[in-house]
Amino acid sequence: MRFNTISAGALSLLALAAAPATAQTTLTIGTVNNSDMIRMQGLTPEFEKQHPDIKLNWVTLEENILRQRVTTDIATKGGQFDIMTIGTYEVPIWAKQGWLAPLSFDDSYDVDDLIPAIRSALSNDGKLYAAPFYAESVLTLYRKDLFEKAGLTMPERPTWDFIADAAAKITDKDAGVYGICLRGKPGWGENMAFLGNMAREFGANYFDADWKPQFESEGWKKAVSLYVDLMQKYGPPGAASNGFNENLSLFGQGKCGMWMDASVAASFVTDPKQSQVPDKVGFAPAPCGIENCPNDGFNWLWAWSLAIPASSQKQDAAETFIAWATSKDYLDLVAEKEGWANVPPGTRTSLYKNDKYTSAAPFADATLNAIQHADPSPTDDKPYYGLQFAAIPEFQGLGTAVGQQMAAALSGSKSVDAALQAAQSQAEREMSRAGYGKK
């Protein structure tokens, strides 16, 4: 029998030839299917070209599913994600639990340039635990051409009474134009993000100072009754299935006369590549439902942000990517590729001092003003941090359960009173079980 032999030197050369030039770290990033995040994924080659030792693996999910997946993963230390896209609700809670790794960027990142309200919302005990990819408050987006046709002028401080009157006057269902589009898809970060804030605009909260749920309060009844009435009369069909992305699409198609939602929508509805009405959109603050409404209104505050699970074995590489994706240079990169109006908004003070941005983005001042006047801090009448959410661990499940009740009221399968009564009962059970309000 004959054997082929290869020298040790030849084996070494073959091994070297088979080995990669550099060892790669693969980062798995869980993110939401919003347009800014999809754009970030499209720029993956730019990052990998600068960092050939890091490869990005994206897991892109619908908002409600993302929230469930990342919460389960981090609570169980599942290790599925190296970077998670989370928000101002999760960061302080998870940081206190020791679930997130603190971030430490070098001077070139310029942490002090982050808008103070956003930086504070993503910090715990003075340490930054997530970096904001984009941040938002709430705006009223409306069709200037439809208002002009109806002889309407948007007030500097709109009220819900005005909004209701305007919705009736600009609705033209035969032409496929609905006077108002609002979130209906159930979820603590979907319909409840909107309704929680709307209830506050009518003077209500999720809980009173003693942690008693408030869903049967006068403010909640007024807010939800008006919401259901407006959407059933002047909203699009199937509204109980519409979240942020669905309403964004409807507005961009010219089918919504008004839309109260996240300020981040402004860049998309004014982009000719994505909107059929880019030059017809006006911006106003969120409406108010009470007579003594504060001058700065009631604005929610949110930041989709990138964070690292404390259990990650790839923290250095993850921090490298987060620094890149939330840097000033990233804003410049998006501006170069997509134009200044399309850079992720709401995170850095310097962006709003940049004439190239403010001249290209007609919504810049309105967005910054809304963010700067958002105050989610606890007050005498509410013991929790948050406006569109309550920053307690139980809120995620409770908010989603209540959101199902609100969707039932919107679809007509329950009355408003029955939905609020069910929400109150669910909330009282959950809060009692968790021990809130006990002396």
Residue pairs with C-beta under 8 A, 6 or more apart in sequence:
6 14
22 52
22 53
23 53
24 52
24 53
24 54
24 55
25 53
25 54
25 55
25 314
25 317
26 54
26 55
26 56
26 57
27 54
27 55
27 56
27 57
27 82
27 83
27 314
27 317
27 318
27 321
28 57
28 59
28 80
28 81
28 82
28 83
29 56
29 57
29 58
29 59
29 81
29 82
29 83
29 84
29 85
29 306
29 321
30 59
30 61
30 66
30 69
30 70
30 73
30 80
30 81
30 83
30 84
30 85
31 37
31 40
31 41
31 58
31 59
31 60
31 61
31 66
31 85
32 60
32 61
32 62
32 63
32 66
32 85
32 304
33 60
33 61
33 62
33 63
33 245
34 63
34 244
34 245
34 264
34 304
35 248
35 268
35 274
36 133
36 134
36 264
36 304
36 344
37 60
37 85
37 133
37 304
38 60
39 334
39 338
39 342
40 133
40 325
41 58
41 60
43 333
43 334
43 337
44 56
44 58
46 333
47 54
47 56
47 321
47 324
47 325
48 54
48 55
48 56
50 324
51 320
51 321
51 324
53 317
54 317
54 320
54 321
56 321
59 69
59 80
59 81
61 69
63 187
63 189
63 190
63 243
63 244
63 245
64 185
64 187
64 189
64 190
64 243
64 400
66 85
67 187
67 188
67 189
67 396
69 80
70 81
70 84
70 85
70 86
70 90
71 90
71 396
72 78
73 79
73 80
73 81
73 84
73 309
74 84
74 94
74 99
74 100
74 309
75 99
77 309
77 311
79 309
79 311
79 312
81 309
82 308
82 309
82 312
82 314
82 317
82 318
83 306
83 307
83 308
83 318
83 321
83 322
84 306
84 307
84 308
84 309
85 133
85 304
85 305
85 306
86 94
86 130
86 304
86 305
86 307
87 189
87 302
87 303
87 304
87 305
88 121
88 122
88 301
88 302
88 303
88 305
88 376
88 386
89 189
89 386
89 389
89 391
89 395
89 396
90 307
91 100
91 121
91 122
91 123
91 124
91 129
91 130
91 305
91 307
92 121
92 123
92 124
92 385
92 391
93 391
93 392
93 393
94 100
94 129
94 307
95 102
95 124
95 125
95 127
95 129
96 124
98 310
99 309
99 310
100 129
100 130
100 307
100 308
100 309
100 310
101 129
101 307
101 308
101 309
101 310
101 312
101 315
102 127
102 128
102 129
103 127
103 128
103 129
103 130
103 131
103 307
103 308
103 319
103 322
104 319
105 111
105 131
105 319
105 323
109 323
109 327
110 328
110 350
111 119
111 128
113 328
113 348
113 349
113 350
114 132
114 347
114 348
114 349
115 135
115 346
115 347
115 348
115 349
115 371
115 372
117 301
117 371
117 372
117 374
118 132
118 135
118 301
118 303
118 346
118 347
118 371
119 128
119 132
121 301
121 303
121 376
122 128
122 129
122 130
122 131
122 132
122 303
122 305
123 129
129 307
130 303
130 305
130 306
130 307
131 305
131 306
131 307
131 322
131 323
131 325
131 326
132 303
132 304
132 305
132 326
132 346
132 347
133 303
133 304
133 305
133 306
133 325
133 326
133 344
133 347
134 264
134 303
134 304
134 344
134 345
134 346
134 347
135 301
135 302
135 303
135 304
135 345
135 346
135 347
135 371
136 262
136 263
136 264
136 300
136 301
136 302
136 303
136 345
136 346
136 367
136 371
137 262
137 263
137 299
137 300
137 301
137 302
137 346
137 367
137 370
137 371
137 373
137 374
138 197
138 260
138 261
138 262
138 263
138 286
138 299
138 300
138 370
139 260
139 261
139 262
139 263
139 265
139 266
139 283
139 284
139 285
139 286
139 363
139 366
139 367
139 370
140 154
140 158
140 163
140 258
140 259
140 260
140 283
140 284
140 285
140 286
140 287
141 251
141 258
141 259
141 260
141 261
141 265
141 266
141 269
141 281
141 282
141 283
142 154
142 166
142 257
142 258
142 259
142 281
142 282
142 283
142 284
143 170
143 254
143 256
143 257
143 258
143 277
143 280
143 281
143 282
144 280
144 281
144 282
145 277
145 280
146 170
146 177
146 257
147 153
147 154
147 166
147 170
147 282
149 170
150 166
150 169
150 170
152 166
152 169
152 170
154 166
154 282
154 284
155 162
155 284
156 284
157 285
157 288
157 293
157 295
157 297
158 284
158 285
158 287
158 288
159 287
159 288
159 289
159 293
160 201
160 202
160 226
160 287
160 288
160 289
162 287
163 180
163 230
163 258
163 260
163 287
164 226
164 229
164 230
166 179
166 257
166 258
167 179
167 180
167 230
167 233
167 234
167 257
167 258
168 179
168 233
168 234
169 179
170 177
170 179
170 257
170 258
171 177
171 178
171 179
171 233
171 234
171 257
176 255
177 254
177 255
177 256
177 257
178 234
178 235
178 236
178 250
178 255
178 256
178 257
179 230
179 234
179 235
179 257
179 258
180 230
180 231
180 234
180 235
180 256
180 257
180 258
180 259
181 235
181 236
181 239
181 242
181 247
181 250
181 251
181 255
181 256
181 258
181 259
182 194
182 227
182 230
182 231
182 235
182 239
182 247
182 259
182 260
182 261
183 190
183 191
183 193
183 194
183 195
183 242
183 243
183 244
183 247
183 261
184 191
184 231
184 239
184 240
184 241
184 242
184 243
184 407
184 410
185 191
185 240
185 241
185 242
185 243
185 246
185 407
186 192
186 240
186 400
186 403
186 404
186 406
186 407
187 243
187 399
187 400
187 403
188 389
188 395
188 396
188 397
188 398
188 399
188 400
188 402
188 403
189 389
189 399
190 243
190 244
190 403
191 243
191 403
191 406
191 407
191 410
192 388
192 389
192 399
192 400
192 402
192 403
192 406
193 300
193 302
193 388
193 389
194 260
194 261
194 388
195 223
195 224
195 227
195 403
195 406
196 206
196 300
196 387
196 388
196 389
196 399
197 286
197 298
197 299
197 300
197 387
197 388
198 223
198 227
198 260
198 289
199 205
199 206
199 219
199 220
199 223
199 224
200 219
200 298
200 387
201 223
201 286
201 287
201 288
201 289
201 290
201 293
201 297
201 298
202 218
202 219
202 220
202 222
202 223
202 289
202 290
203 218
203 219
203 289
203 290
204 214
204 217
204 218
204 219
204 220
204 223
205 214
205 219
205 381
205 382
206 213
206 214
206 382
206 384
206 390
206 395
206 427
207 213
207 214
207 382
207 383
207 384
207 390
207 431
207 436
208 214
208 381
208 382
209 380
209 381
209 382
209 383
210 383
210 437
211 383
211 431
211 436
211 437
212 428
212 431
212 437
213 423
213 424
213 427
213 428
213 431
214 220
215 402
215 420
215 421
215 423
215 424
215 427
216 420
216 421
216 424
219 289
220 420
221 416
221 417
221 420
222 289
223 289
224 406
224 409
224 416
224 419
224 420
225 416
226 289
227 410
228 409
228 410
228 416
231 239
231 410
232 410
232 412
236 242
236 250
236 255
236 256
239 410
240 407
240 410
240 411
242 250
244 261
244 262
244 265
247 256
247 259
247 261
248 265
248 268
248 269
250 256
251 259
251 265
251 269
251 275
251 277
252 268
252 269
252 274
252 275
252 276
252 277
253 276
254 276
254 277
259 265
260 286
260 287
262 302
263 345
263 346
263 363
263 366
263 367
263 370
263 371
264 345
264 346
266 281
266 283
266 345
266 361
266 363
266 366
266 367
267 341
267 342
267 345
267 361
267 363
268 274
268 275
269 275
269 277
269 278
269 281
270 278
270 279
270 281
270 341
270 361
270 362
270 363
271 278
271 341
271 342
272 278
275 281
283 362
283 363
283 366
284 366
285 297
285 299
285 366
285 369
285 370
286 297
286 298
286 299
286 370
288 297
288 298
296 373
296 375
297 373
298 387
299 370
299 371
299 373
299 374
299 387
300 374
300 376
300 387
300 388
301 371
301 374
301 376
301 387
302 388
303 346
303 347
305 326
306 321
306 322
306 325
306 326
307 322
308 315
308 318
308 319
308 322
312 318
324 330
326 347
328 348
328 350
330 344
331 343
331 344
331 348
331 351
334 342
334 343
334 344
335 342
335 343
335 356
335 357
339 360
340 354
340 356
340 357
340 359
340 360
340 361
341 357
341 360
341 361
343 351
343 357
345 351
345 361
345 364
345 367
346 367
346 368
346 371
351 357
352 358
352 364
352 368
357 364
358 364
358 365
374 387
375 387
376 385
376 386
376 387
376 391
377 385
378 384
378 385
384 390
384 391
384 392
385 391
389 395
389 399
390 399
392 436
394 430
394 431
394 434
397 430
398 426
398 427
398 430
398 431
401 423
401 426
401 430
402 423
402 426
402 427
405 414
405 419
405 420
405 422
405 423
405 426
406 419
406 423
408 414
408 419
409 415
409 416
409 418
409 419
409 420
414 422
431 437
